[in-house]
Amino acid sequence: MQSELIIISEYCDKCHIEPSFIEMLQESGLIDIQAENGERYLLFSQLPDVERYSRMYYDLSINMEGIDAIHHLLERMEEMQREIHSLHNRLRLFEDF
């Protein structure tokens, strides 16, 4: 399990982002933080999301509310794409008759 965890302070130092940004992401419910032995960790699986959010925040100057809105819109788009794919597959079944 330790290989799946990344120390937040080290990640922030290497990526040149503020630890408070990670806290804002957690407070917004966009990521989860784990604490063990007095150290705070990110899950390795969350890194792509954290990197995407940090680019939005630092490079594009999008505030946390905007990031949250974009996150929800992207989730909704993914749901719709899955639904379209499912409907497309169902339609193929009827076309074969």
ABEGO torsion letter per residue (X at the ends): XAAABBBAAAAAAAAGBBAAAAAAAAAAGABBBBBBGGBBBBBAAAAAAAAAAAAAAAAAGBBAAAAAAAAAAAAAAAAAAAAAAAAAAAAAAAAAX
